[in-house]
Amino acid sequence: MSISSSKLAENSLSTCESVVMGVAGAAPAYSVSVATATLIAAVGTLAPASTLYCGLIMLGITLAFFHLNRVKVNAGAAYAWVTSIFGPFFGFFTGWALLVSSALFMVSGSIPAATATLLLIQPDKVNDTGWVTMTAAFWLTAIAAITFKGIKAASFVQSLMTGIELLILIIIMFGGIIAYAKMPSHVFSFHWLSITGFSKELFATGALTALFLFWGWDVTLNLSEETKNTSKAPGWGAFWSVVIIILLFVSFSISALIVMSDDEIAASGTNILFAIADKIFPRPWSYLAVLSVMLSSVGTLETTILQFTRTMFAKGRDNALHPRYAKIHHKWSTPWVAILFIWSFGVLFLFLSSFFSTVSLIIKDSVNAIGLQAAFYYSITGIACAWYHIRLWKTVGELIMYIIWPSISALFLIFIACFSIPTFDTISIMIGIGGIAFGLVPYLLNYRLMQTRRKDTGG
């Protein structure tokens, strides 16, 4: 296999494709299916408000990514920007938190794809951890092979999967609202969207779940070097993807409340999308909800691999990690060493997860850890944006959009992280905090190479 340390495939993605990647990164069907029942259990009919206002908080982080990408286009995104603004130490750990959370998602993302697949073709094996991990490994291998073949192939597959996923999700949402408009399980009220109904504790509790819904849209910025109009299109792709995600999540939580009673929502657990579909559509049509969750899980698995490998590529290029990870395939212009690394790491994680007693325990621990790590690198990036622009703003609009909104969003994420840690079990804390702390090992191993690189480039 011939290799070269050249560039990624430039001018490959349009703004529209960037939006698709951002939406897919948040895995709408998978996210609402897994998290909505938990969110409603936490805040009741304020679930739509929780997703709306947490979405606005996340939009502040999106603005930070948007503005920093205009300053510096780099596949490392948050890692590269924080390195430039706060130095290599904070930059390294910003990128490391993304790498660890993405690696963990190889388990929590591929397992739902596996369970949905088994539910469609082998229902009696859904709770068999061995069958689930084996099927998950199949999906991980298939998606890794697609990303290996190039960003255009990955974009085509992603657009197809996301289009079908969203079509099914929208049909279920509005089908439920129409079917139960005259006799809803919960009578709609604009109070569902009001922030005044929250106490500080109630809002924080709902935010722990709601923020999980939004993670993953920032893949658009990791693909900036492969996108047309590199300084603007990736940022707009992220912005519009988050707007779309907010609308989807708010609409779904409203639909769930209208269609399902409290007891039905509690009983649905992590399968509320299928429960709604099963209530309004006859079988086998309701199984389209399972197909939607499967496509959503597979789609976000792809965006996670893309995000991981581009960050690792950027860190290898800067000598923050071994330069081997910056090697680009001569034909497909993909960071093939990084792809092989995350594939093998994901398969290993899946093998280890097979020793857990239940599938739900695997997902719970990995989701908690991912949420903590995402809050870490999102908040640092929001603060970095504000710090960079503190002496550059000229209008009140710039003060709000470049400094105040990103800062408030970052501080909120820090608050949520601190609030949530005491609620985690020991395994979640070890994986979440320990995963970040373990970054000291590669940081120290590559410290001299990083310093040499910075001197050579004047960084």
C-alpha positions in Angstrom: 0.0 0.0 0.0 1.5 3.3 -1.0 1.3 6.2 1.4 2.2 9.8 1.5 2.0 12.6 4.0 -0.1 14.9 1.8 -3.3 16.7 2.2 -6.9 15.6 2.8 -9.3 15.7 -0.2 -9.9 19.4 -0.7 -13.2 20.9 -2.0 -15.1 17.6 -1.6 -18.1 18.7 0.5 -20.7 21.4 -0.1 -22.4 23.4 2.6 -25.5 21.2 2.2 -23.4 18.0 2.7 -21.8 19.8 5.7 -25.3 20.3 7.2 -26.1 16.6 6.7 -22.9 15.6 8.5 -23.8 17.9 11.4 -27.3 16.5 11.8 -26.1 13.0 11.4 -23.5 13.6 14.1 -26.2 14.3 16.7 -28.1 11.0 15.7 -31.6 12.4 16.0 -33.6 9.1 15.9 -31.2 7.3 18.2 -30.9 10.3 20.6 -34.6 10.8 21.0 -35.3 7.1 21.4 -32.6 6.7 24.1 -33.1 9.9 26.0 -36.7 11.2 25.8 -38.2 8.9 28.4 -35.4 9.8 30.8 -35.8 13.5 30.1 -39.6 13.4 30.6 -39.2 11.5 33.8 -36.8 14.2 35.1 -38.8 17.3 34.1 -42.3 16.1 33.0 -44.1 18.4 30.5 -41.2 20.8 30.6 -39.2 18.4 28.4 -39.8 20.6 25.2 -38.5 23.6 27.1 -35.5 21.7 28.4 -34.5 20.7 24.9 -35.2 24.2 23.5 -33.1 26.2 26.1 -30.3 23.6 26.2 -30.3 23.9 22.4 -29.8 27.6 22.7 -26.9 27.0 25.1 -25.4 24.7 22.6 -25.9 27.3 19.8 -23.6 29.5 21.8 -20.9 26.8 21.5 -21.7 26.5 17.8 -21.1 30.2 17.4 -17.6 29.7 19.0 -16.8 27.0 16.5 -18.2 29.2 13.7 -16.0 32.2 14.5 -12.9 30.3 15.3 -13.1 28.4 12.0 -13.0 31.7 10.2 -9.8 32.6 12.0 -8.1 29.2 11.5 -9.2 26.4 9.2 -7.9 23.1 10.6 -9.1 19.5 10.6 -8.2 19.5 14.3 -10.9 22.2 15.0 -11.2 22.7 18.8 -7.8 21.1 19.4 -6.1 23.5 16.9 -7.9 26.6 18.0 -7.3 26.1 21.7 -3.6 25.3 21.0 -3.3 28.6 19.2 -5.0 30.6 21.9 -4.1 28.9 25.2 -1.0 26.9 24.3 -0.2 23.3 23.6 -1.2 21.9 27.0 -4.8 23.0 27.0 -4.9 22.4 23.2 -3.7 18.8 23.6 -6.3 17.9 26.2 -9.1 19.6 24.3 -8.3 17.3 21.4 -7.6 14.3 23.7 -11.1 14.6 25.3 -12.6 14.5 21.8 -10.5 11.4 20.9 -11.5 9.6 24.1 -15.2 10.4 23.8 -15.2 9.3 20.2 -13.5 6.1 21.1 -16.1 5.4 23.7 -18.8 6.0 21.2 -17.5 3.1 19.2 -19.3 1.1 21.9 -22.4 3.2 22.8 -23.0 4.1 19.1 -22.5 0.6 17.5 -24.5 -1.3 20.2 -27.8 0.5 19.4 -27.2 -0.2 15.7 -26.6 -3.9 16.6 -29.7 -4.2 18.8 -31.9 -2.5 16.1 -30.5 -4.9 13.5 -31.2 -7.9 15.6 -34.7 -6.7 16.4 -35.4 -6.7 12.7 -33.8 -10.0 11.8 -33.2 -12.1 15.0 -35.4 -10.7 17.8 -34.6 -13.5 20.3 -30.9 -12.4 20.3 -31.5 -8.7 21.3 -30.6 -9.3 24.9 -27.7 -11.6 24.2 -24.5 -9.6 24.9 -22.4 -11.8 22.7 -24.7 -11.5 19.6 -25.0 -7.8 20.2 -21.2 -7.2 20.3 -20.6 -9.4 17.3 -23.2 -7.5 15.2 -21.8 -4.2 16.5 -18.4 -5.2 15.3 -19.8 -5.9 11.9 -21.3 -2.4 11.6 -18.1 -0.8 12.9 -16.0 -2.7 10.3 -18.4 -1.8 7.5 -18.5 1.9 8.3 -14.7 2.0 8.8 -14.3 0.5 5.3 -16.6 3.2 3.8 -14.7 6.1 5.5 -11.4 4.5 4.3 -12.6 4.8 0.7 -12.8 8.6 0.9 -14.9 11.5 2.1 -17.2 11.5 -1.0 -18.2 7.9 -0.5 -18.8 8.6 3.2 -20.9 11.7 2.3 -23.0 9.8 -0.2 -23.8 7.0 2.3 -24.4 9.5 5.0 -26.8 11.6 3.0 -28.8 8.5 2.0 -29.0 7.2 5.6 -29.8 10.5 7.1 -32.5 11.3 4.6 -34.4 8.1 5.3 -33.9 8.4 9.0 -35.3 12.0 9.1 -38.2 11.1 6.8 -39.3 8.3 9.1 -38.8 10.4 12.2 -40.9 13.3 10.9 -43.7 10.9 9.7 -43.8 9.4 13.2 -43.7 12.8 15.0 -46.4 14.5 13.0 -48.4 11.3 12.5 -48.7 11.0 16.3 -49.7 14.7 16.7 -52.4 14.4 14.0 -53.7 11.1 15.3 -54.0 12.3 19.0 -54.8 16.0 18.4 -58.4 15.5 19.6 -57.8 13.2 22.5 -54.2 13.8 23.6 -52.6 12.0 26.5 -51.3 15.4 27.7 -53.1 18.5 26.6 -50.7 20.9 24.9 -49.8 24.1 26.6 -47.3 26.8 25.8 -46.2 26.3 29.4 -44.3 23.3 27.9 -42.0 25.8 26.3 -41.7 28.3 29.2 -38.5 28.8 31.1 -40.4 30.2 34.1 -41.6 26.7 35.1 -38.1 25.6 36.1 -36.3 25.8 39.4 -32.5 25.9 39.2 -32.3 22.3 40.4 -35.0 21.1 37.9 -33.4 22.8 35.0 -30.0 21.3 35.8 -31.5 17.9 36.1 -33.1 18.1 32.7 -30.0 19.6 31.2 -28.0 16.5 32.1 -30.1 14.5 29.7 -30.9 17.2 27.1 -27.3 18.1 26.5 -26.5 14.5 25.6 -28.9 14.9 22.7 -26.8 17.6 21.0 -23.3 16.1 21.0 -21.7 15.4 17.7 -22.7 18.3 15.4 -19.1 19.7 15.4 -17.9 17.0 13.0 -18.6 19.7 10.3 -15.6 21.7 11.5 -13.3 18.6 11.6 -14.1 18.2 7.9 -13.3 21.9 7.1 -10.2 21.1 5.1 -12.3 18.9 2.9 -15.2 21.3 2.4 -15.6 24.0 -0.2 -15.3 27.6 1.0 -13.3 26.3 4.0 -13.6 29.4 6.2 -17.3 29.8 6.0 -19.2 26.7 4.8 -18.2 24.4 7.7 -19.4 27.0 10.2 -22.7 27.5 8.5 -23.1 23.8 8.2 -22.7 23.5 12.0 -25.0 26.4 12.7 -27.9 25.1 10.5 -27.4 21.6 11.7 -27.9 22.7 15.3 -31.0 24.7 14.4 -32.5 21.7 12.6 -31.6 19.4 15.6 -33.3 21.8 18.0 -36.5 21.9 16.0 -36.5 18.1 15.7 -35.9 17.5 19.4 -38.5 20.0 20.6 -41.0 18.7 18.1 -40.4 15.1 19.2 -40.8 15.8 22.9 -44.1 17.5 22.2 -45.3 14.6 20.1 -44.3 12.1 22.7 -46.3 13.9 25.4 -49.3 14.2 23.2 -49.3 10.5 22.1 -48.1 8.8 25.3 -49.3 8.7 28.9 -46.8 9.0 31.7 -47.0 5.2 32.4 -46.5 4.4 28.7 -43.5 6.8 28.5 -41.9 5.2 31.6 -42.5 1.7 30.2 -41.0 2.5 26.8 -37.6 3.1 28.3 -35.0 3.5 25.5 -37.5 2.5 22.8 -39.9 5.4 22.9 -39.7 6.0 19.1 -40.9 2.5 18.4 -43.5 2.7 21.2 -45.1 5.8 19.5 -44.9 4.2 16.1 -46.5 1.0 17.4 -49.3 3.0 18.9 -50.2 4.9 15.7 -49.2 2.5 12.9 -50.1 -1.2 12.4 -47.3 -3.7 12.3 -45.0 -4.3 10.4 -45.1 -0.5 9.5 -44.2 0.5 13.0 -40.9 -1.4 12.6 -39.8 1.5 10.4 -39.0 3.2 13.7 -36.5 0.5 14.4 -35.0 1.0 10.9 -34.7 4.7 11.7 -32.8 4.1 14.9 -30.5 1.7 13.2 -29.7 4.1 10.4 -29.2 6.9 12.9 -26.8 4.8 15.0 -24.8 3.7 11.9 -24.8 7.3 10.6 -23.5 8.8 13.8 -20.9 6.0 14.0 -19.6 7.2 10.7 -19.4 10.9 11.7 -17.7 9.9 14.9 -15.0 8.0 13.0 -14.6 11.0 10.7 -14.2 13.3 13.7 -11.8 11.1 15.5 -9.5 10.4 12.5 -9.4 14.1 11.4 -8.5 15.2 15.0 -5.8 12.5 15.2 -4.5 13.4 11.8 -4.2 17.1 12.9 -2.4 16.1 16.1 -0.1 13.8 14.2 0.7 16.6 11.7 1.6 18.9 14.6 3.6 16.1 16.4 1.2 16.3 19.3 0.8 12.5 18.5 3.1 10.3 16.5 3.4 11.6 12.9 2.3 8.2 11.6 -1.3 9.3 12.3 -0.9 12.1 9.7 -0.3 9.7 6.9 -2.7 10.0 4.0 -3.7 7.3 1.5 -2.3 8.1 -1.9 -5.6 7.2 -3.7 -8.4 8.1 -1.4 -6.8 11.0 0.5 -8.0 9.6 3.9 -5.9 9.3 7.1 -5.8 5.6 6.8 -3.6 4.8 9.8 -5.9 6.8 12.1 -8.9 4.9 10.6 -7.3 1.5 11.2 -6.4 2.6 14.8 -10.0 3.6 15.7 -11.4 0.5 14.1 -9.1 -1.8 16.0 -9.7 0.2 19.2 -13.4 0.0 18.7 -13.4 -3.8 18.2 -11.3 -4.2 21.3 -13.7 -2.0 23.3 -16.6 -4.1 22.0 -14.9 -7.3 23.1 -14.3 -5.9 26.6 -17.9 -4.7 26.8 -19.1 -8.3 26.2 -18.1 -9.0 29.8 -20.7 -6.5 31.1 -23.8 -8.2 32.4 -26.3 -6.2 30.3 -26.3 -4.0 27.2 -28.0 -1.2 29.0 -25.2 -1.0 31.5 -22.6 -0.6 28.7 -24.6 2.3 27.2 -25.2 4.0 30.5 -21.6 4.1 31.6 -20.3 5.2 28.2 -22.9 7.9 27.7 -22.2 9.4 31.1 -18.4 9.5 30.4 -19.0 10.9 26.9 -21.2 13.7 28.3 -18.5 14.8 30.7 -15.8 14.7 28.1 -17.9 16.6 25.6 -18.7 19.3 28.1 -15.0 19.6 28.8 -13.8 20.3 25.2 -16.9 22.3 24.3 -16.5 24.7 27.3 -12.8 25.3 26.7 -13.6 26.1 23.0 -16.3 28.6 24.0 -13.9 30.3 26.5 -11.2 30.4 23.8 -13.5 32.1 21.4 -14.4 34.8 23.9 -10.8 35.3 25.0 -9.6 35.6 21.4 -12.2 38.2 20.5 -12.1 40.2 23.8 -10.0 43.0 22.2 -11.4 42.7 18.7 -15.1 43.4 19.0 -16.5 46.6 17.6 -20.3 46.5 17.9 -22.8 45.3 20.5 -23.8 42.5 18.1 -20.2 41.3 18.0 -19.9 41.5 21.8 -22.9 39.3 22.2 -22.2 36.8 19.4 -18.4 36.5 19.8 -18.0 36.8 23.6 -21.1 36.9 25.8 -23.1 34.0 24.3 -20.2 31.6 23.9 -19.0 32.5 27.4 -22.4 31.9 29.0 -22.7 28.6 27.1 -19.2 27.5 28.3 -19.9 28.4 31.9 -23.2 26.5 31.8 -21.5 23.4 30.5 -19.0 23.6 33.3 -21.8 23.9 35.8 -23.6 20.9 34.4 -20.4 18.8 34.4 -19.8 19.7 38.1 -23.4 19.1 39.0 -23.5 15.7 37.3 -20.2 14.1 38.5 -21.6 13.3 42.0 -24.5 11.5 40.4 -22.2 9.1 38.4 -21.2 5.7 39.5 -17.6 4.8 40.0 -17.1 3.3 36.5 -18.5 6.4 34.8 -16.2 8.7 36.8 -13.2 6.5 36.1 -13.8 6.4 32.4 -14.9 10.0 32.1 -12.2 11.7 34.2 -9.6 9.0 34.0 -9.9 8.9 30.2 -8.9 12.6 30.1 -6.2 12.3 32.7 -4.6 9.4 30.9 -3.8 11.9 28.2 -0.8 12.9 30.3 1.0 9.8 29.0 1.0 10.7 25.2 1.4 14.4 26.1 4.7 13.8 27.9 5.8 11.3 25.3 5.3 13.8 22.5 6.2 17.0 24.4 9.7 17.4 22.8 8.3 16.8 19.3 5.6 19.4 19.8 8.1 22.0 21.0 10.3 21.3 18.0 7.3 21.7 15.7 6.2 25.0 17.3 9.8 26.4 16.9 10.0 25.4 13.3 6.6 26.9 12.4 6.9 29.9 14.7 3.8 28.7 16.6 
